Amino acid sequence: MRHTVTHLGPKAAKGKLFPRVRGRRPASNDTRTSRATFWHSLRAEWIKMRTMRSTLYVILGALAFSMGLAALSGSSAGGEYARLPPADQAAFDPLATSLRGYLVAQIAFGLLGGLVMTSEYGARTIVATLTSVPHRARVLGSKAAVLVGVALPVGVLVSLAGFLIGQASLSGAGAPHLALSDGAALRGVFGGGMYLALAGLFGLALGAVICSTTATVTTLFGVMLIVQAFAPALPGAVGDWVSKFWPPIAGGRIITAFRDPELLSPWAGLAVMAGCVAALLAAAFIVFRERDA
């Protein structure tokens, strides 16, 4: 039996043995990553924050501390009110007394904001994040948006819980107290939530600049607590300036009902805090854009 061998030309052989596959070329990595929109980044950051265990711990811890301090401060201040001299009774501030837990809550919210950034550097997931979304401003902006979306309502809840418990304690002790319908009370509750959200953004900006959880927490304690504690002991004009314009001290005026003419008004103080956070965030965007992952 004869076998017939057919000789094909180069073009025919190429067409027969290696047929051309028609269709789209596979997209390159640059094409895929360039299609990652702000909405995609926002969803990714929400999943990260929702699945981060520290988020729940920080929220519950801030709520518990604020409620506990409100009860202790309300009962203690309410019991001492009758023994105060007239001048101190006139300056008694039931709103600030019930919302004193913000001193601890601001550290908790600042820590949460810092962890949104530093946890990625610690686990080296920042490399995958920037590979998926190479636009660094988009990454940091989505982190800030998700953080505010969580911190603002939780901050209002923390302030509301502290206010209700603190005012109930003051009322039970026979001291002056406020109703939630009072203008100063509403301003303190919602303004307190805004202040805690700003504290979270402050921590986020610190985390983006420092990239270390330990250093971020240390800086938060120094800026928000230690300076505030030692401000009255600072000499002369320095102490007066710090007590009036230091951002956490000025921002804390939003939860006060007593108007001290030597200090900023509540909304002016919160504006100082917001301006400081905005400046630090701008620096964080610049540093984050230029730094290697």
C-alpha positions as CSV (number, residue, x, y, z in Angstrom):
1,M,0.0,0.0,0.0
2,R,1.4,3.3,-1.0
3,H,1.3,6.3,1.4
4,T,0.8,9.6,-0.4
5,V,2.7,12.5,1.2
6,T,1.4,15.9,0.5
7,H,3.9,18.7,0.7
8,L,2.5,22.0,1.9
9,G,4.0,25.4,1.3
10,P,5.1,27.5,4.2
11,K,1.9,29.6,4.3
12,A,-0.4,26.6,3.9
13,A,1.4,24.6,6.5
14,K,1.2,27.5,8.9
15,G,-2.5,27.7,8.3
16,K,-3.2,24.0,8.5
17,L,-1.0,23.0,11.4
18,F,-1.2,26.3,13.5
19,P,-4.6,27.8,12.8
20,R,-4.9,31.5,13.7
21,V,-6.9,32.1,16.8
22,R,-9.1,35.1,16.4
23,G,-10.3,37.2,19.3
24,R,-9.1,39.8,21.9
25,R,-5.6,39.9,23.1
26,P,-5.3,39.2,26.8
27,A,-5.3,42.4,28.8
28,S,-2.1,43.5,30.3
29,N,-1.7,44.1,34.0
30,D,-1.5,47.9,33.3
31,T,-4.8,47.8,31.6
32,R,-6.5,45.9,34.3
33,T,-5.2,48.0,37.1
34,S,-6.0,51.2,35.3
35,R,-9.6,50.2,35.3
36,A,-9.8,50.1,39.1
37,T,-12.1,53.0,39.9
38,F,-12.6,54.8,43.2
39,W,-15.7,52.8,43.8
40,H,-13.7,49.5,43.5
41,S,-11.1,50.9,45.9
42,L,-13.9,52.0,48.3
43,R,-15.4,48.6,48.4
44,A,-12.0,47.0,49.0
45,E,-11.2,49.3,51.9
46,W,-14.7,48.7,53.4
47,I,-14.1,44.9,53.3
48,K,-10.7,45.4,54.9
49,M,-12.1,47.5,57.7
50,R,-15.1,45.3,58.3
51,T,-12.9,42.2,58.6
52,M,-10.2,43.8,60.7
53,R,-10.7,42.4,64.3
54,S,-9.4,45.6,65.9
55,T,-12.3,47.6,64.4
56,L,-14.9,45.9,66.6
57,Y,-12.6,46.0,69.7
58,V,-12.0,49.7,69.3
59,I,-15.6,50.5,68.9
60,L,-16.8,48.5,71.8
61,G,-13.9,49.7,74.0
62,A,-14.6,53.4,73.2
63,L,-18.3,52.9,73.9
64,A,-17.6,51.1,77.2
65,F,-15.1,53.6,78.5
66,S,-17.3,56.6,77.5
67,M,-20.3,55.1,79.3
68,G,-18.3,54.2,82.4
69,L,-16.6,57.6,82.7
70,A,-19.9,59.4,82.1
71,A,-21.5,57.5,85.0
72,L,-18.5,58.1,87.3
73,S,-18.1,61.7,86.4
74,G,-21.8,62.4,86.7
75,S,-22.2,60.8,90.1
76,S,-19.0,62.4,91.4
77,A,-19.6,65.9,90.1
78,G,-23.3,65.7,91.0
79,G,-22.5,64.7,94.6
80,E,-20.0,67.6,95.0
81,Y,-22.1,70.3,93.4
82,A,-24.0,71.3,96.5
83,R,-20.6,71.9,98.3
84,L,-19.1,74.1,95.6
85,P,-18.7,77.8,96.1
86,P,-21.1,80.0,94.2
87,A,-18.5,81.0,91.5
88,D,-17.8,77.3,90.8
89,Q,-21.5,76.5,90.7
90,A,-22.0,79.2,88.1
91,A,-19.2,77.7,85.9
92,F,-20.5,74.1,86.3
93,D,-20.7,72.5,82.9
94,P,-23.1,69.4,82.9
95,L,-22.4,68.8,79.2
96,A,-18.6,68.5,79.5
97,T,-19.1,66.5,82.7
98,S,-21.1,63.8,80.9
99,L,-18.9,63.7,77.7
100,R,-15.5,63.5,79.5
101,G,-15.1,60.0,78.1
102,Y,-14.0,61.6,74.8
103,L,-10.5,61.8,76.3
104,V,-10.2,58.0,76.0
105,A,-12.4,57.7,72.9
106,Q,-10.2,60.1,70.9
107,I,-7.2,57.8,71.4
108,A,-9.3,54.7,70.4
109,F,-10.5,56.4,67.2
110,G,-7.1,57.7,66.4
111,L,-5.7,54.2,66.9
112,L,-8.4,52.8,64.5
113,G,-7.4,55.3,61.9
114,G,-3.8,54.5,62.3
115,L,-4.4,50.8,62.0
116,V,-6.2,51.3,58.7
117,M,-2.8,52.3,57.3
118,T,-0.1,50.7,59.5
119,S,-1.7,47.2,59.5
120,E,-1.1,47.0,55.7
121,Y,2.5,48.0,56.1
122,G,3.0,45.5,58.9
123,A,1.5,42.6,56.9
124,R,3.0,43.8,53.6
125,T,-0.4,43.8,52.0
126,I,0.2,47.3,50.9
127,V,2.2,45.9,48.0
128,A,-0.9,44.0,46.7
129,T,-3.1,47.1,47.4
130,L,-0.9,49.4,45.3
131,T,-0.6,46.7,42.6
132,S,-4.4,46.5,42.3
133,V,-4.9,50.3,42.6
134,P,-1.7,52.1,41.5
135,H,-3.3,55.5,42.0
136,R,-2.1,56.2,45.5
137,A,-4.3,59.3,46.0
138,R,-7.2,57.1,45.2
139,V,-6.1,54.5,47.8
140,L,-5.6,57.0,50.6
141,G,-8.8,58.9,49.7
142,S,-10.9,55.7,49.8
143,K,-9.3,54.8,53.2
144,A,-10.3,58.2,54.6
145,A,-13.8,58.0,53.2
146,V,-14.5,54.6,54.7
147,L,-13.0,55.6,58.0
148,V,-15.2,58.7,58.2
149,G,-18.2,56.6,57.2
150,V,-17.6,54.3,60.2
151,A,-16.2,56.8,62.7
152,L,-18.8,59.5,62.4
153,P,-21.9,57.5,63.2
154,V,-20.1,55.5,65.9
155,G,-18.7,58.7,67.3
156,V,-22.2,60.2,67.6
157,L,-23.4,56.9,69.2
158,V,-20.5,57.1,71.8
159,S,-21.3,60.8,72.5
160,L,-25.0,60.1,72.8
161,A,-24.5,57.2,75.2
162,G,-22.2,59.2,77.4
163,F,-24.6,62.1,77.4
164,L,-27.6,60.1,78.4
165,I,-25.8,58.2,81.2
166,G,-24.0,61.3,82.5
167,Q,-27.2,63.4,82.6
168,A,-29.1,60.7,84.4
169,S,-26.3,60.5,87.0
170,L,-26.4,64.3,87.5
171,S,-30.2,64.3,87.7
172,G,-30.1,61.6,90.3
173,A,-27.6,63.6,92.4
174,G,-29.8,66.7,92.2
175,A,-27.2,68.7,90.1
176,P,-28.0,70.8,87.1
177,H,-28.5,68.7,84.0
178,L,-29.5,69.1,80.3
179,A,-32.2,67.5,78.2
180,L,-31.3,66.1,74.8
181,S,-33.6,68.7,73.1
182,D,-31.4,71.5,74.4
183,G,-29.3,73.2,71.7
184,A,-26.1,72.8,73.6
185,A,-26.8,69.1,74.1
186,L,-27.4,68.5,70.4
187,R,-24.3,70.4,69.5
188,G,-22.3,68.5,72.0
189,V,-23.5,65.1,70.8
190,F,-23.2,65.6,67.1
191,G,-20.1,67.8,67.5
192,G,-18.5,65.1,69.7
193,G,-19.1,62.6,66.9
194,M,-17.4,65.0,64.4
195,Y,-14.5,65.5,66.7
196,L,-14.0,61.7,67.1
197,A,-14.1,61.3,63.3
198,L,-11.4,64.0,63.0
199,A,-9.4,62.1,65.6
200,G,-9.7,59.0,63.4
201,L,-8.5,61.0,60.3
202,F,-5.6,62.4,62.4
203,G,-4.5,58.8,63.2
204,L,-4.8,57.8,59.6
205,A,-2.6,60.7,58.5
206,L,-0.1,59.8,61.2
207,G,-0.1,56.2,60.1
208,A,0.5,57.2,56.5
209,V,3.5,59.3,57.4
210,I,5.0,57.1,60.1
211,C,4.1,53.6,58.9
212,S,4.5,52.2,62.4
213,T,1.7,51.2,64.8
214,T,3.8,51.7,67.9
215,A,5.1,55.1,66.8
216,T,1.6,56.2,65.8
217,V,0.1,55.3,69.2
218,T,2.9,57.0,71.0
219,T,2.4,60.2,69.0
220,L,-1.4,60.1,69.6
221,F,-0.9,59.9,73.3
222,G,1.6,62.7,73.2
223,V,-0.4,65.1,71.1
224,M,-3.9,64.3,72.4
225,L,-3.3,63.6,76.1
226,I,0.1,64.6,77.4
227,V,0.2,68.1,76.0
228,Q,-3.4,68.7,77.2
229,A,-2.5,67.5,80.7
230,F,0.6,69.7,81.0
231,A,-0.8,72.8,79.2
232,P,-1.8,74.6,82.5
233,A,1.7,74.2,83.8
234,L,3.4,75.8,80.8
235,P,4.7,79.3,81.5
236,G,3.0,82.5,80.6
237,A,2.1,83.2,77.0
238,V,3.1,79.7,75.9
239,G,0.6,78.1,78.2
240,D,-2.1,80.5,77.2
241,W,-1.5,79.8,73.5
242,V,-1.5,76.1,74.0
243,S,-4.6,76.1,76.1
244,K,-6.4,78.2,73.4
245,F,-5.1,76.9,70.1
246,W,-3.7,73.4,70.5
247,P,-5.9,71.5,68.1
248,P,-7.2,68.7,70.4
249,I,-7.8,71.2,73.2
250,A,-9.5,73.7,70.8
251,G,-11.5,70.9,69.2
252,G,-12.7,69.7,72.6
253,R,-14.5,72.9,73.1
254,I,-17.3,71.5,71.0
255,I,-18.5,69.4,73.9
256,T,-18.7,72.3,76.4
257,A,-21.7,74.3,77.4
258,F,-20.0,76.9,79.6
259,R,-18.6,79.8,77.5
260,D,-15.1,80.8,78.7
261,P,-14.2,84.2,77.1
262,E,-10.5,83.4,77.2
263,L,-10.9,80.3,75.0
264,L,-12.3,79.7,71.5
265,S,-16.0,79.2,70.9
266,P,-17.1,75.6,70.3
267,W,-17.3,75.8,66.5
268,A,-14.2,77.9,66.1
269,G,-12.3,75.4,68.2
270,L,-13.6,72.5,66.0
271,A,-12.5,74.4,62.9
272,V,-9.0,74.7,64.3
273,M,-8.9,70.9,64.8
274,A,-10.3,70.3,61.3
275,G,-7.7,72.6,59.7
276,C,-4.9,70.8,61.5
277,V,-6.2,67.4,60.3
278,A,-6.6,68.7,56.8
279,A,-3.0,70.0,56.7
280,L,-1.7,66.7,58.1
281,L,-3.7,64.7,55.5
282,A,-2.2,66.8,52.7
283,A,1.2,66.0,54.0
284,A,0.3,62.3,54.2
285,F,-0.9,62.4,50.6
286,I,2.5,63.8,49.5
287,V,4.5,61.4,51.5
288,F,2.4,58.4,50.5
289,R,2.7,59.3,46.8
290,E,6.5,59.5,46.9
291,R,7.3,56.6,49.3
292,D,8.2,53.2,48.0
293,A,5.8,50.4,49.1
